[in-house]
Amino acid sequence: MTSPAEPDAGRIVVDALGVALSALPADARIAIAYSGGLDSSVLLDAAVRVAGASRCVALHVHHGLSPNADAWLAHCGATARALGVAFDFRRVDVARDGAAGVEAAARDARYRALDAMCAAHGAQSLWLAQHADDQAETVLLQLLRGAGLAGLAAMAPMRSMAGGVPRVRPLLGLLRVQLEQYAAARGLNWVDDESNADVRYARNALRHDVMPALAAHFPGFRDALARTAAHAASAQQLLDELAQIDLLDASRDDGRALSHDALVALDDARALNLLRYWMRGLGLPAASAARLADALRQLRDVREVGGDHGLRVDHAGRRLRSYRGLVFWGDQDDDASVPDASREPAELAWQGQEVWRVPQWRGTFVFAPSDADDPDAAPEAVLTSAPLVARARTGGERMRDPAAGLGRTLKNLFQERGVPAWERDVPLLFVGDTLLFVPRIGVNRAALELGKDDAATAATTRWRRIEWREDLLIA
């Protein structure tokens, strides 16, 4: 660990990592986000001393934004090898013209790459090198942007991530000068990112122009801003607990939708808090206060006039929908009225396959063994009587309604089952020229007449349940 002669900064760094390590199982693999800069170089060196090289893996993200990026990659790989630490890296493409800016785009790409590498290496914790000066800069930036409590809470010492490993910041309570002292005492080498001197970036402007002035006049400003972040985090936790209470009453479809009535019954502050919490749980990025307020206004207006149409709220590639008392986020490019008939039909000579992938609709037909009592099953004799064809709706298609004993249009059947218009662009499954199955409606009983002669002997008839499964899309 540390020697009695080691400077105080060295002991402070090692002790901070020891606290983080004590929260992990004895054999947990630790991923270190390693850019090659001063902060992450200190983190990697101290992690090896505290946890041992065999438990650590250094992860580097090559953004391609600097002409020196290849040299940084080489430096990081060489340093990790010298420490006896496993090393991995990913190259990412960063959008330079995105609405959020290159800084935000690089950050998002970096975390996606780090999460992917953590999964590949079985890491149970991702350690990040942000320190107290970074935290102070973040709080100031959020204040200047007019952020709410979640933004002012800034960076948490530890944060669990849905679908990823926990992100831990062991150095968050330490000053940059303490890391510099550690690096000097240990004789560490690191790289300098030339973009850190570019004051066109907001964080750099704060770091070089504002923070020194604050330090001169308010020496304890870093501690004060850290306390502000802690107070905001506590208040945000209370708001989240309130949102959880409201979600118990408003949640529908396993949290994918909200009850329109339950949402608009809340006052504005409480409804907006619920919307923020719900969207965060869905993995959507935070929306501005103005956009959320506009969404709530529209939801109140739509409910008051009694219609399910008229919402015009787009966010992060999604569109807010209201249908039959439910509020949910759908695809932004969904067409709410006209099926897409431009896709080429797909054809299959069925020979007992259990799955049939139809990429035009980003989904798969499943033919699972079943029996005659299953309302969504068809005899194998029907499936083999003619080629199976998946094609788009063209309008006017009809199928038999068992309850009514007569043929009805698909439009009427969709409406009766509460299927929103933008979810009706599904592949229709035909056997030859006869409609056999419609996703979200079921099997056309009239089509079963095709296999009636073959199905006369029930004991020898085999049935298949037909299902349509859309691909899981991960944003």
C-alpha positions as CSV (number, residue, x, y, z in Angstrom):
1,M,0.0,0.0,0.0
2,T,1.8,3.2,1.2
3,S,5.1,3.6,2.9
4,P,5.5,5.8,6.0
5,A,7.6,8.2,4.0
6,E,5.0,8.5,1.2
7,P,3.6,12.1,0.8
8,D,0.1,12.8,2.2
9,A,-1.3,13.0,-1.3
10,G,-0.2,9.5,-2.0
11,R,-1.9,8.1,1.1
12,I,-5.1,10.1,0.4
13,V,-5.3,8.7,-3.1
14,V,-4.7,5.1,-2.0
15,D,-7.1,5.4,0.9
16,A,-9.8,6.8,-1.4
17,L,-9.5,3.8,-3.7
18,G,-9.4,1.4,-0.8
19,V,-12.9,2.7,0.2
20,A,-14.2,2.0,-3.3
21,L,-12.6,-1.5,-3.3
22,S,-14.1,-2.4,0.0
23,A,-17.6,-2.2,-1.5
24,L,-16.8,-4.9,-4.1
25,P,-16.7,-8.7,-3.8
26,A,-13.2,-10.0,-3.2
27,D,-12.8,-11.4,-6.8
28,A,-14.6,-8.6,-8.7
29,R,-13.1,-7.4,-11.9
30,I,-12.5,-3.7,-12.0
31,A,-12.5,-1.7,-15.3
32,I,-10.5,1.5,-15.3
33,A,-11.5,4.2,-17.9
34,Y,-8.0,5.2,-19.1
35,S,-7.6,8.1,-21.4
36,G,-3.9,8.5,-20.7
37,G,-4.3,11.9,-19.1
38,L,-3.1,12.8,-15.6
39,D,-6.3,11.9,-13.8
40,S,-6.8,8.5,-15.3
41,S,-3.1,7.7,-15.0
42,V,-3.2,8.3,-11.3
43,L,-6.4,6.2,-11.0
44,L,-4.9,3.3,-12.9
45,D,-1.6,3.3,-11.0
46,A,-3.3,3.5,-7.6
47,A,-5.9,0.8,-8.6
48,V,-3.1,-1.6,-9.4
49,R,-1.5,-0.9,-6.0
50,V,-4.7,-1.3,-4.1
51,A,-6.5,-4.2,-6.0
52,G,-3.7,-5.9,-7.9
53,A,-3.0,-5.9,-11.6
54,S,-4.8,-9.2,-12.2
55,R,-8.2,-7.7,-11.1
56,C,-7.9,-4.6,-13.3
57,V,-8.5,-4.0,-17.0
58,A,-7.6,-0.6,-18.6
59,L,-10.2,0.5,-21.2
60,H,-9.3,3.3,-23.7
61,V,-11.7,5.0,-26.1
62,H,-10.2,6.3,-29.4
63,H,-12.4,9.3,-30.4
64,G,-10.5,10.2,-33.5
65,L,-10.9,13.9,-32.8
66,S,-7.3,14.7,-32.3
67,P,-4.3,14.1,-34.7
68,N,-2.6,12.7,-31.6
69,A,-5.2,10.1,-30.9
70,D,-3.1,7.2,-32.3
71,A,-0.2,8.2,-30.2
72,W,-2.4,8.3,-27.1
73,L,-3.6,4.8,-27.8
74,A,-0.1,3.6,-28.1
75,H,1.0,5.2,-24.9
76,C,-2.0,3.7,-23.0
77,G,-1.3,0.2,-24.3
78,A,2.4,0.5,-23.4
79,T,1.7,1.8,-19.9
80,A,-0.9,-0.9,-19.2
81,R,1.5,-3.6,-20.3
82,A,4.2,-2.2,-18.1
83,L,1.9,-2.4,-15.1
84,G,0.8,-6.0,-16.0
85,V,-2.8,-4.9,-16.6
86,A,-5.1,-6.2,-19.3
87,F,-5.8,-3.6,-21.9
88,D,-8.6,-3.0,-24.5
89,F,-9.8,-0.2,-26.6
90,R,-12.6,0.8,-29.0
91,R,-12.7,3.3,-31.8
92,V,-15.8,5.5,-32.0
93,D,-17.3,7.9,-34.5
94,V,-18.3,11.2,-33.0
95,A,-20.8,13.5,-34.7
96,R,-19.3,16.9,-35.0
97,D,-22.5,18.7,-36.1
98,G,-25.0,17.3,-33.6
99,A,-27.4,19.5,-31.9
100,A,-26.0,18.8,-28.4
101,G,-22.4,19.6,-29.5
102,V,-19.2,17.7,-30.0
103,E,-18.5,17.5,-26.2
104,A,-21.8,15.7,-25.5
105,A,-21.5,13.5,-28.5
106,A,-18.0,12.4,-27.5
107,R,-19.2,11.7,-23.9
108,D,-22.1,9.6,-25.1
109,A,-20.0,7.6,-27.5
110,R,-17.3,7.1,-24.8
111,Y,-19.7,5.7,-22.3
112,R,-21.3,3.4,-24.8
113,A,-17.9,2.0,-25.7
114,L,-16.9,1.7,-22.1
115,D,-20.1,-0.2,-21.3
116,A,-19.5,-2.6,-24.2
117,M,-15.9,-3.3,-23.1
118,C,-17.0,-3.8,-19.5
119,A,-19.5,-6.5,-20.7
120,A,-16.8,-8.1,-22.9
121,H,-14.4,-8.4,-20.0
122,G,-16.9,-9.3,-17.3
123,A,-16.1,-6.2,-15.2
124,Q,-18.3,-5.7,-12.2
125,S,-17.4,-2.0,-11.7
126,L,-16.3,0.8,-13.9
127,W,-14.0,3.3,-12.2
128,L,-13.8,6.9,-13.5
129,A,-11.2,9.5,-12.7
130,Q,-13.3,12.7,-12.2
131,H,-12.2,14.7,-9.1
132,A,-13.4,17.6,-7.0
133,D,-12.4,20.2,-9.5
134,D,-14.4,18.4,-12.2
135,Q,-17.4,18.3,-9.9
136,A,-17.2,22.1,-9.2
137,E,-17.0,22.7,-13.0
138,T,-20.0,20.5,-13.6
139,V,-22.1,22.3,-10.9
140,L,-21.2,25.7,-12.3
141,L,-22.1,24.6,-15.8
142,Q,-25.4,23.3,-14.7
143,L,-26.2,26.5,-12.8
144,L,-25.4,28.6,-15.9
145,R,-27.6,26.3,-18.0
146,G,-30.5,26.7,-15.6
147,A,-30.6,23.0,-14.8
148,G,-33.0,21.5,-12.3
149,L,-32.1,19.4,-9.2
150,A,-31.0,16.4,-11.2
151,G,-28.5,18.5,-13.1
152,L,-27.2,20.3,-10.0
153,A,-26.7,17.0,-8.3
154,A,-23.9,16.6,-10.9
155,M,-21.7,13.5,-10.7
156,A,-22.5,10.8,-8.1
157,P,-19.7,9.0,-6.3
158,M,-21.4,5.8,-7.4
159,R,-24.3,5.3,-9.8
160,S,-26.0,2.1,-10.9
161,M,-26.7,2.0,-14.6
162,A,-29.6,0.1,-16.2
163,G,-28.1,-2.5,-18.5
164,G,-24.5,-1.7,-17.5
165,V,-22.1,-1.9,-14.6
166,P,-22.0,0.6,-11.8
167,R,-19.9,3.7,-12.4
168,V,-17.7,4.6,-9.5
169,R,-15.7,7.8,-9.0
170,P,-13.2,7.1,-6.2
171,L,-11.4,10.4,-6.6
172,L,-14.4,12.7,-6.5
173,G,-13.5,14.1,-3.1
174,L,-9.9,14.9,-4.1
175,L,-8.5,18.0,-5.6
176,R,-6.5,18.0,-8.9
177,V,-3.5,19.4,-7.1
178,Q,-3.5,16.2,-4.9
179,L,-3.5,14.1,-8.0
180,E,-0.6,16.1,-9.4
181,Q,1.4,15.5,-6.2
182,Y,0.7,11.8,-6.4
183,A,1.8,11.6,-10.0
184,A,5.0,13.5,-9.3
185,A,5.8,11.3,-6.3
186,R,5.2,8.1,-8.4
187,G,7.1,9.4,-11.5
188,L,4.1,8.9,-13.7
189,N,4.0,9.8,-17.4
190,W,0.8,11.0,-19.1
191,V,-0.5,12.7,-22.2
192,D,-1.9,16.2,-22.6
193,D,-5.0,16.7,-24.7
194,E,-4.5,19.9,-26.6
195,S,-8.3,20.5,-26.8
196,N,-8.3,21.1,-23.0
197,A,-6.7,24.5,-23.7
198,D,-9.5,25.5,-26.2
199,V,-11.7,28.0,-24.3
200,R,-14.3,27.8,-27.0
201,Y,-15.6,24.8,-25.1
202,A,-17.6,25.8,-22.1
203,R,-15.9,23.6,-19.5
204,N,-12.5,24.8,-20.6
205,A,-13.5,28.4,-20.4
206,L,-14.6,27.8,-16.8
207,R,-11.4,25.9,-16.0
208,H,-9.0,28.5,-17.3
209,D,-10.9,31.8,-16.9
210,V,-13.4,31.5,-14.1
211,M,-12.1,28.9,-11.6
212,P,-8.8,30.8,-10.9
213,A,-10.8,34.0,-10.2
214,L,-13.1,32.1,-7.9
215,A,-10.2,30.5,-6.1
216,A,-8.6,33.9,-5.5
217,H,-11.7,35.4,-3.9
218,F,-13.6,32.3,-2.6
219,P,-10.9,29.8,-1.6
220,G,-13.5,27.3,-0.4
221,F,-15.7,27.4,-3.4
222,R,-15.1,23.8,-4.4
223,D,-16.3,22.5,-1.1
224,A,-19.3,24.8,-1.2
225,L,-20.3,23.6,-4.7
226,A,-19.8,20.0,-3.6
227,R,-22.3,20.6,-0.8
228,T,-24.7,22.2,-3.3
229,A,-24.5,19.0,-5.4
230,A,-25.1,16.9,-2.3
231,H,-28.1,18.9,-1.3
232,A,-29.5,18.7,-4.8
233,A,-29.0,15.0,-4.9
234,S,-30.9,14.6,-1.6
235,A,-33.8,16.7,-2.9
236,Q,-33.9,14.9,-6.2
237,Q,-34.1,11.6,-4.3
238,L,-37.2,12.8,-2.5
239,L,-38.7,13.9,-5.8
240,D,-37.9,10.4,-7.2
241,E,-39.7,8.8,-4.3
242,L,-42.7,11.0,-4.9
243,A,-42.7,10.0,-8.6
244,Q,-42.5,6.3,-7.6
245,I,-45.7,6.8,-5.6
246,D,-47.4,8.5,-8.5
247,L,-46.2,5.9,-10.9
248,L,-47.9,3.1,-8.9
249,D,-51.2,4.7,-9.8
250,A,-50.4,5.9,-13.3
251,S,-48.2,3.0,-14.7
252,R,-49.7,0.8,-17.4
253,D,-48.2,-1.9,-19.6
254,D,-45.3,-2.7,-17.2
255,G,-44.3,1.0,-17.1
256,R,-44.2,1.5,-20.9
257,A,-47.3,3.7,-20.8
258,L,-49.0,6.0,-18.4
259,S,-52.7,6.4,-17.6
260,H,-53.8,9.7,-19.3
261,D,-56.4,10.4,-16.6
262,A,-54.0,9.7,-13.7
263,L,-51.3,11.9,-15.2
264,V,-53.5,15.0,-15.9
265,A,-55.2,14.6,-12.5
266,L,-51.9,15.7,-10.9
267,D,-51.0,19.4,-10.5
268,D,-48.4,20.7,-12.9
269,A,-45.3,20.3,-10.7
270,R,-46.2,16.8,-9.7
271,A,-47.1,15.7,-13.3
272,L,-43.9,17.1,-14.7
273,N,-41.9,15.3,-12.0
274,L,-43.6,12.1,-13.0
275,L,-43.0,12.6,-16.7
276,R,-39.3,13.2,-16.0
277,Y,-39.0,10.1,-13.8
278,W,-40.9,8.0,-16.3
279,M,-38.8,9.1,-19.2
280,R,-35.6,8.4,-17.3
281,G,-36.8,4.9,-16.5
282,L,-37.4,4.4,-20.3
283,G,-33.8,5.3,-21.0
284,L,-34.8,8.6,-22.8
285,P,-32.5,11.6,-22.4
286,A,-33.7,14.5,-20.3
287,A,-36.0,16.9,-22.1
288,S,-35.9,20.7,-21.5
289,A,-38.4,22.2,-19.0
290,A,-40.0,24.0,-21.9
291,R,-40.6,20.9,-23.9
292,L,-42.0,19.0,-20.9
293,A,-44.3,21.9,-20.1
294,D,-45.6,22.0,-23.7
295,A,-46.1,18.2,-23.6
296,L,-48.2,18.4,-20.4
297,R,-50.2,21.4,-21.8
298,Q,-51.0,19.4,-25.0
299,L,-51.9,16.3,-22.9
300,R,-54.4,18.4,-20.9
301,D,-55.8,19.9,-24.0
302,V,-56.2,16.5,-25.7
303,R,-58.0,15.1,-22.7
304,E,-60.3,18.1,-22.4
305,V,-61.6,17.9,-25.9
306,G,-61.9,14.1,-25.8
307,G,-59.9,13.2,-28.8
308,D,-56.9,10.9,-29.1
309,H,-55.1,12.9,-31.8
310,G,-53.4,16.3,-32.1
311,L,-50.3,15.6,-30.0
312,R,-47.2,17.2,-31.5
313,V,-44.3,16.3,-29.2
314,D,-41.1,14.8,-30.6
315,H,-38.1,14.0,-28.5
316,A,-34.9,12.0,-29.0
317,G,-36.3,10.3,-32.1
318,R,-39.6,9.4,-30.4
319,R,-43.1,10.8,-30.6
320,L,-45.4,11.2,-27.6
321,R,-48.7,9.4,-28.3
322,S,-52.1,9.3,-26.6
323,Y,-54.5,6.5,-27.5
324,R,-57.5,5.1,-25.6
325,G,-56.5,6.5,-22.3
326,L,-52.8,5.7,-22.5
327,V,-49.8,7.9,-23.0
328,F,-46.6,6.4,-24.4
329,W,-43.6,7.1,-26.7
330,G,-43.7,5.7,-30.2
331,D,-41.4,5.9,-33.2
332,Q,-41.1,9.4,-34.6
333,D,-41.4,8.2,-38.2
334,D,-44.6,6.1,-37.6
335,D,-47.3,6.9,-40.1
336,A,-50.5,7.1,-38.1
337,S,-52.9,6.5,-41.0
338,V,-51.4,4.9,-44.1
339,P,-49.9,1.5,-44.2
340,D,-46.5,1.2,-46.0
341,A,-47.3,-0.9,-49.1
342,S,-43.9,-0.2,-50.7
343,R,-42.2,-3.3,-49.1
344,E,-41.7,-6.3,-51.4
345,P,-43.6,-9.4,-50.4
346,A,-41.7,-12.3,-48.9
347,E,-42.5,-15.9,-49.7
348,L,-41.8,-19.2,-48.0
349,A,-42.6,-22.8,-48.9
350,W,-43.3,-23.9,-45.4
351,Q,-41.7,-27.3,-44.5
352,G,-42.0,-27.3,-40.7
353,Q,-39.8,-24.3,-39.9
354,E,-40.5,-22.9,-36.4
355,V,-39.2,-19.4,-37.3
356,W,-39.4,-17.3,-40.4
357,R,-37.4,-14.0,-40.4
358,V,-39.0,-11.2,-42.4
359,P,-36.4,-8.3,-42.5
360,Q,-38.7,-6.0,-44.4
361,W,-40.8,-5.6,-41.3
362,R,-37.9,-6.1,-38.8
363,G,-39.5,-9.1,-37.3
364,T,-40.1,-12.9,-37.3
365,F,-43.1,-15.2,-37.7
366,V,-43.0,-18.1,-35.2
367,F,-44.8,-21.4,-35.8
368,A,-44.8,-23.1,-32.4
369,P,-46.3,-26.6,-31.9
370,S,-49.8,-26.3,-30.4
371,D,-53.2,-27.9,-30.5
372,A,-56.7,-27.4,-32.0
373,D,-57.9,-25.5,-28.8
374,D,-55.5,-22.7,-29.4
375,P,-57.4,-19.8,-31.2
376,D,-54.2,-18.6,-32.8
377,A,-53.2,-22.1,-34.2
378,A,-53.6,-23.5,-37.7
379,P,-53.2,-27.1,-39.0
380,E,-49.9,-27.9,-40.6
381,A,-52.0,-29.0,-43.6
382,V,-53.0,-25.4,-44.2
383,L,-49.5,-24.2,-43.9
384,T,-48.3,-26.6,-46.5
385,S,-51.3,-26.2,-48.9
386,A,-49.7,-23.2,-50.7
387,P,-46.7,-20.9,-50.4
388,L,-46.8,-18.6,-47.4
389,V,-46.6,-14.9,-48.4
390,A,-46.0,-11.9,-46.1
391,R,-47.1,-8.7,-47.7
392,A,-48.3,-5.2,-46.7
393,R,-51.8,-4.0,-46.2
394,T,-53.3,-2.4,-49.3
395,G,-56.7,-1.5,-47.7
396,G,-60.0,-3.3,-47.7
397,E,-58.7,-6.7,-46.5
398,R,-61.3,-8.7,-44.5
399,M,-61.3,-11.7,-42.3
400,R,-63.9,-13.7,-40.4
401,D,-64.9,-12.5,-36.9
402,P,-65.7,-15.7,-35.0
403,A,-67.8,-13.8,-32.4
404,A,-70.0,-12.1,-35.1
405,G,-69.9,-15.0,-37.6
406,L,-69.3,-12.7,-40.5
407,G,-66.5,-11.0,-42.4
408,R,-65.2,-7.6,-41.2
409,T,-62.5,-5.2,-42.4
410,L,-59.1,-5.2,-40.7
411,K,-59.6,-1.6,-39.9
412,N,-62.7,-2.4,-37.9
413,L,-61.1,-5.3,-36.1
414,F,-58.0,-3.1,-35.3
415,Q,-60.3,-0.4,-33.8
416,E,-62.3,-2.9,-31.8
417,R,-59.1,-4.3,-30.3
418,G,-57.7,-0.9,-29.5
419,V,-54.7,-1.2,-31.8
420,P,-53.4,2.4,-32.4
421,A,-53.2,3.4,-36.1
422,W,-49.4,3.7,-36.0
423,E,-49.1,0.1,-34.9
424,R,-51.1,-1.3,-37.8
425,D,-48.3,-1.4,-40.3
426,V,-47.7,-5.1,-39.9
427,P,-47.1,-7.9,-42.4
428,L,-50.3,-9.9,-43.4
429,L,-49.6,-13.6,-43.7
430,F,-51.3,-15.3,-46.6
431,V,-51.4,-18.9,-47.6
432,G,-51.6,-18.6,-51.4
433,D,-54.2,-15.9,-52.0
434,T,-56.1,-16.5,-48.7
435,L,-55.4,-14.3,-45.7
436,L,-54.3,-16.6,-42.9
437,F,-53.0,-14.4,-40.0
438,V,-52.9,-10.8,-39.0
439,P,-50.6,-9.7,-36.1
440,R,-52.5,-8.2,-33.2
441,I,-55.7,-9.7,-34.5
442,G,-55.0,-13.4,-35.0
443,V,-55.9,-16.3,-37.3
444,N,-58.5,-15.9,-40.0
445,R,-60.8,-18.9,-39.3
446,A,-62.1,-18.9,-42.9
447,A,-58.6,-19.9,-44.0
448,L,-58.7,-23.1,-42.0
449,E,-61.2,-24.4,-44.5
450,L,-58.2,-25.0,-46.8
451,G,-57.1,-27.9,-44.6
452,K,-60.5,-29.2,-43.7
453,D,-60.2,-32.5,-45.6
454,D,-56.8,-33.2,-44.2
455,A,-57.9,-32.3,-40.7
456,A,-60.8,-34.7,-40.5
457,T,-58.8,-37.1,-38.3
458,A,-58.2,-35.0,-35.2
459,A,-55.8,-37.6,-33.7
460,T,-53.3,-37.3,-36.5
461,T,-53.6,-33.5,-37.1
462,R,-50.7,-31.4,-36.0
463,W,-51.2,-27.7,-35.2
464,R,-49.0,-24.7,-35.1
465,R,-49.5,-21.5,-33.1
466,I,-48.7,-18.5,-35.3
467,E,-47.0,-15.5,-33.6
468,W,-45.4,-12.3,-34.9
469,R,-42.4,-11.0,-32.9
470,E,-40.9,-7.7,-33.7
471,D,-37.2,-7.2,-33.4
472,L,-35.9,-5.7,-30.2
473,L,-34.5,-2.3,-31.2
474,I,-31.8,-0.8,-28.9
475,A,-31.2,2.9,-29.3
